[in-house]
Amino acid sequence: MGLITGWARPAALALALAAPAAAAEDDWLHHLALQLSDGGEAAMQEVLNVAANVSRYYSGNAEEVEIRVVVFGAGIDMLRADRSPVLERLKAFEQSMPNVAFIACQNTIDTLERIEGAEIPILPMAGRVEAGVVELITLDEAGWTIVRP
């Protein structure tokens, strides 16, 4: 865990210690993290397509899947309330796919706020983590499958 420092270390340690017990309890539950760090509507649609397809596949097979879309860098536009090109589709996800969570990188938000000189409006449906890449590392170490469509 040399890469994880500061606030994330206790959380990562707790996840690492709980991972074997959690795995034994939810062998039937699949875990997928999708990385979105590219800008543009096409990249956003691709991530949403993958999330929807995976969710439908497991649902159709009477299995559960938990999906987290971890968004950072240029991909953060997807979660911006003021200019997301996929806003309507995100609203549909919120209503019909509660197993899909969207996570915004606070480092990216802070950087954009410094550049733009104003608060960045992130959709209320999005959770936040201090660092998107650290979140992906933590999820990987907890046994999640990480995919960058």
C-alpha positions in Angstrom: 0.0 0.0 0.0 2.9 2.3 -0.5 1.0 4.4 -3.1 -1.8 5.3 -0.7 -1.1 8.1 1.8 -3.0 10.5 4.0 -6.7 10.2 4.4 -7.0 7.2 2.1 -4.6 4.9 4.1 -7.1 4.0 6.8 -9.9 3.4 4.3 -7.7 1.3 2.1 -6.5 -0.7 5.1 -10.1 -1.4 6.2 -11.0 -2.5 2.7 -8.0 -4.7 2.4 -8.7 -6.4 5.8 -12.4 -6.7 5.0 -12.0 -8.0 1.4 -11.5 -11.7 2.1 -14.5 -11.7 4.5 -16.6 -9.7 2.0 -15.6 -12.0 -0.9 -16.8 -15.0 1.1 -20.1 -13.3 1.8 -20.9 -12.1 -1.7 -19.3 -14.6 -4.0 -22.5 -14.1 -6.1 -22.0 -10.3 -6.4 -19.9 -8.9 -9.2 -17.9 -5.7 -8.9 -17.0 -3.5 -11.8 -15.2 -0.1 -11.8 -15.3 1.8 -15.1 -12.7 4.5 -15.6 -13.6 7.7 -17.5 -10.7 10.1 -17.9 -11.3 11.1 -21.5 -13.4 14.0 -22.6 -16.0 14.1 -25.3 -19.5 12.7 -25.6 -18.4 9.6 -27.4 -16.2 8.4 -24.5 -19.0 9.2 -22.1 -21.6 7.3 -24.1 -19.2 4.3 -24.4 -18.8 4.1 -20.6 -22.6 4.4 -20.1 -23.2 1.7 -22.7 -20.8 -0.7 -21.0 -22.4 0.0 -17.6 -25.9 -0.5 -19.0 -24.9 -3.7 -20.9 -23.2 -5.3 -17.9 -26.0 -4.4 -15.6 -28.6 -5.9 -18.0 -26.5 -9.0 -18.5 -26.2 -9.9 -14.9 -29.8 -8.9 -14.1 -31.0 -11.2 -16.9 -29.0 -14.0 -15.4 -30.5 -13.4 -11.9 -27.1 -12.1 -10.6 -26.2 -8.8 -9.0 -23.5 -6.5 -10.1 -22.2 -3.3 -8.4 -20.8 -0.8 -10.9 -18.8 2.4 -10.1 -17.9 4.9 -12.8 -14.9 6.7 -11.5 -14.5 10.0 -13.3 -11.5 12.3 -13.4 -9.5 14.5 -15.8 -11.2 15.5 -19.0 -14.0 13.0 -18.3 -15.3 15.2 -15.4 -17.5 17.1 -17.9 -19.8 14.1 -17.8 -20.8 15.0 -14.2 -20.9 18.8 -14.6 -24.4 20.1 -14.1 -23.7 23.1 -16.3 -22.5 21.2 -19.4 -22.8 17.4 -19.3 -23.6 16.2 -22.8 -25.2 13.1 -21.4 -27.3 14.7 -18.6 -30.6 13.1 -19.7 -29.0 9.7 -19.9 -27.5 10.1 -16.4 -30.9 11.0 -15.0 -32.3 7.8 -16.6 -29.5 5.8 -14.9 -30.3 7.3 -11.6 -33.9 6.2 -11.9 -33.5 2.8 -13.5 -30.0 1.5 -12.4 -29.4 2.0 -8.7 -26.5 -0.4 -8.9 -24.5 2.1 -10.9 -22.7 4.8 -8.9 -20.8 7.8 -10.3 -17.7 9.0 -8.5 -16.1 12.4 -9.2 -12.4 13.1 -8.5 -12.0 16.1 -6.1 -8.5 16.8 -7.3 -9.9 17.3 -10.8 -12.7 19.5 -9.5 -10.2 21.6 -7.4 -7.9 22.1 -10.4 -10.8 23.2 -12.7 -12.0 25.6 -10.0 -8.6 27.2 -9.8 -8.4 27.5 -13.7 -12.0 28.7 -14.1 -12.1 30.9 -11.0 -15.5 29.6 -10.0 -17.2 26.7 -8.3 -17.7 23.7 -10.6 -21.3 22.4 -10.3 -21.2 18.6 -10.0 -24.4 16.7 -10.3 -25.8 15.8 -6.9 -26.1 12.1 -7.9 -22.2 11.9 -8.0 -20.2 10.9 -5.0 -16.7 12.4 -4.5 -13.3 10.9 -3.7 -10.1 12.9 -3.1 -8.3 11.2 -6.0 -9.9 9.2 -8.8 -6.8 7.1 -9.5 -6.4 6.3 -5.8 -10.0 5.1 -5.8 -9.3 2.8 -8.7 -6.2 1.4 -6.9 -8.3 0.8 -3.8 -11.1 -0.9 -5.7 -8.6 -3.1 -7.5 -6.9 -4.1 -4.3 -10.4 -5.0 -2.9 -10.9 -7.4 -5.8 -13.0 -5.2 -8.2 -12.5 -5.6 -12.0 -11.3 -2.3 -13.5 -12.1 -1.5 -17.1 -11.3 1.6 -19.2 -13.7 1.4 -22.2 
